[in-house]
Amino acid sequence: MKVAKKGRKIRRRGKYRSLRWSVIKILMILGFLAILLSGIYIGVSTRRPLVYEKHLGDVAVTVDGEDLTLEDMAYYVVYEEMNVEDQARIYDPQRPMRYWNTHANGVFVAPEARRIAMEMAIHDRILLRMAQADGVVLSTEDRENLQRRTTDFWEDLYDEQRENLPVSYARIDKAIAQLALVQKYQLKLAKEKGRTYAGYNWDGAFYEEIREKHKVKIHKFLWNRVNMGNVSLRHKADYTPAREWGGG
C-alpha cells in the first residue's frame, strides 16, 4: 500500500516537473518572439522617414548638455536643402531628385547633406555659447549687415521652400541672427589666434581643436530619419531605371 502511494507521488512530481518545463519553454518562446518583433519594429521605424513638422520638439543633438530640437535644426536643414538643390537643378532640371539619390565623391548626396546640416548646427552652437561667454554683441553696423543677409536668404530660397517651411519665418530669422553673432566671434577668434577665418568653419582644422573639448551626442535614431531633400522641398519619387540616365 505504501509502495503504491509512493509511486503515485513520484508520478505526480514527474507531471509537475513536465508541466513546469512546458511553461518555461512557452515563456522562452514568447520572450524570443517579443525580442524579434521589437527588433523588426525598431528596424522599420529607423528606416521610415519622419514627418518633420510633427517632431519639432524631438531632440536631434545634445551639445554640452544643451538639447537642440528639430525646430532648432530647421534653418540648417532648409539652408542645406537650398544649396544641394542648386546643384541638383543643374544636374537634371527636369528631375532634380536624381541628383539627391546619386553617389558622388565617395558619399551619397542626401545622407551627406544631412551630415553637413548637423555639423553646421553643432559648430554654430558651440561658437555661439563661446561668443556669449566672451561678451560679444552685434554693433549697429552688424545689425544692418544682418538685415541684408536675412533679405538675401529669403530671396535666394526657392518659392517651394517658403511654402513648405517646417517652422515659422520668425524661427528662421532668429537662427540667422544667431549665425551673425557666431560669424563675428569666429572672425575675432581668427584674428586673435593669427589664423584664417576658414580654419574655424565647421570643417576647419582649427575648429576641430575646439570641438574636441566639447561633449556632443547626436541622437541618430531620430536624425537619420530626416529625409533631406524632402523637408522644405517636395520631390516626386524617381523610378527611372539607372541605365537610362547614366547611373550605372
N, C-alpha and C positions, 0 to 999 in steps of 0.2 A: 504493500500500500504506500509506504513511504517512498519506495523507489519510483512508483508511478507519479506521485506528486512532484518529486524532484525532476522527473523527466518533463513534466508539463511546464515547470518553472524554467527549465533550460530552453524549451521550445519557445516560451513566451518572451524570454530575454532575447532570443535569436530573432524573433519577429520585430521586437522593438529596435534592435540594432539595425536590422534591414530597413525599417521604416525611417529611422534617423538618417541613415546613409542616403536613402532616396530623397529625403527632404534637402539634405546638404547638396546633393547633385543638382536638384532643381534650382536651389538658390544660387549655386555656382553658374549654372547656365543662364539664369536671369541676370546675374551680375555681368556676365560676359556680354550678353545682348545689350544691356544698358550702356556699357562702355563702348561697344561697337556703334550703337545708334548715336551716342554722344559725339563720337569721333566723326561720323558721317555728317551730323548736323553742323559741327564746327567747321569741317572742310567745306561744306556747301556755303555756309554763312561767310566764310573768309573770302570765297571766290565771287560772291554775289555783290555787284556794285551797289553802293548805298545811295539813297536819295539825299543829296547834300543838305537841302533845306530842312529836312526832318531830323537832322543830327547836329544842328548848330551848337548845341550845348555840350556835346560829347568832347572829351579831351583827346587831342591829337598828339601833343607832346608836352613834356614837363621839363622846364629849364630852371635849374637851381630851386626846385620846389614850387615853381610857379606854373600853373596849368594854362596851356593855350588850347582853346577850343577850336572847332571847325569855323566858328564865327570869326575868331581871331586870325585864322589862316586864310580867310576868304580873299583878301586882297592879293595874296601871293599866288593863289590858285588862278584867279582871274588874270592877273598880270602875266603869268607864265603861259596860260592858255592863249593869250593875245600874241605873245612872242612866237610860239610854236605855230599858231595858225597863220601868221605872216609867211612862214616858210612853207607850210602845207599848201597854201593857195598859189604859191609859185610852182611847187612840185606838181600839183594837179588842181587847177582851178575848178574843175567840174566835180571832182570827188576828193576833197582835202583829207577825208578820213583815211585815205590810203596812206598818206604820209604818217599819220599818227600810229598806224599799225606796222610801220616799217622798222627794220633793224639797221641802224647806222652807227658807224664808229664803235662797234662792239656792244651797243646797247639798243634796247627797244625804245622808241621815241616816247610813248605815253608814260611808261614807268620812270623813265629818266626825267621827264618833265615834273612828275610828282616828287621825285627825289630833290630836284633843284628847288622847287617851291618850298619844301620842308627846310632845306639847308639855308635858304634866304631868310626864312622866318626865325630860325634859331639864331643866326648871325645878328639879325636886327634886334632881337630881344636881349641878347647878351650886351650888345653895344648900347642899346637904349638905357638899360639899367646902369651901365658904367657912366654914360653921359649924365644921367640924372644925379648919380652919386658925386660926380665931379662938378655939379652946379652949372652945366652947360644949358643955355637957353637961346631961343631964337631972337635975333635982333629985328628991328623994323624992316631992314633990307632983306633979311632971311624970310620974313613973312611975305614980303612982296614976291620974292622968288618962289616961295611955296605956292602962292596963289596961281602963278603962271604954270608951275609944274602940275598942279592939280587940274587946271584947264587943259593942258596938253594931254594929260592922261585920259580924260573923258573924251577928248576929240579923237584920240588915237584908237579908242576902244571901238570894236565892231558894234553896229546897231543891235545885232543879235545878242551880244553880251549884255548890253544895257537893259535889254528886255528880259533877260534871264538871270539877272544878278541874284545870287543866293542870299545876299544881305542888303541892307539899305544903302543908299548913296552916302549918308552921313557916316556909316561904319567904314566905308572905303576911304572917305576923306580923312577920317581920324587916323587910319593906318598910314596914309601918305604924309600927314603931319608928323607922325612919329618917325617916319623914314627921314624926313628933313633934319630932325634932331640927330639921328644916327649918322647921317652923312656929314653933318657939321662936326660931330665928335670924331668921326673917322679921319677927317682932314686934319683936325687938331692933333690927333694921335700920330698920324704920319709925319707931321712937321716936327713934333717933339722928339720923335724917335729917329728922325733923319731917314725915313723910309718912304717908299712910294704909297700913294693912296690905294692903288690896285692891290697892293700886298695885303691890305686889310679887308678886301672883299670877301664874300662868303667862301670863295675857293682860293683865297690867297694864303701864301705860306706863313705870313706874319700873324694872320688871324688864327691859323691853326694852333699857334703857340698860346693864344688866349683861350681858345675853346677847350684845350686840354685841361685847363684849370677849372672848368665848369662841369656840372653834372647835368647830363641830358638823357632823357628817356623818351624815345619815340614809341607811341602806342600803335604798333604795326597792325594789330588785329583790326583797328579802325582805319588807320591811314591808308593801308594797302587796298582798301575797298573804295577809295576816292577815284572815281572814273575820270581821269584827266582827259580833256578834250570834249567832255560832255557834262560839264558843270554849268558854265556860263554859255557854252556853245551847245548846239543841238545837231550833231552829225547823225545822218542816217547810216545804218549798218551797210557795209560794203561786202557783197557776196561774190564779186567778180573774181574768177579764178586767177591765181597769181600769174600764170603764164601769159595772160592777156595784157598785163601791164609791166612785165619785166621783173616780177618779184621773185623769180626763180622757178 
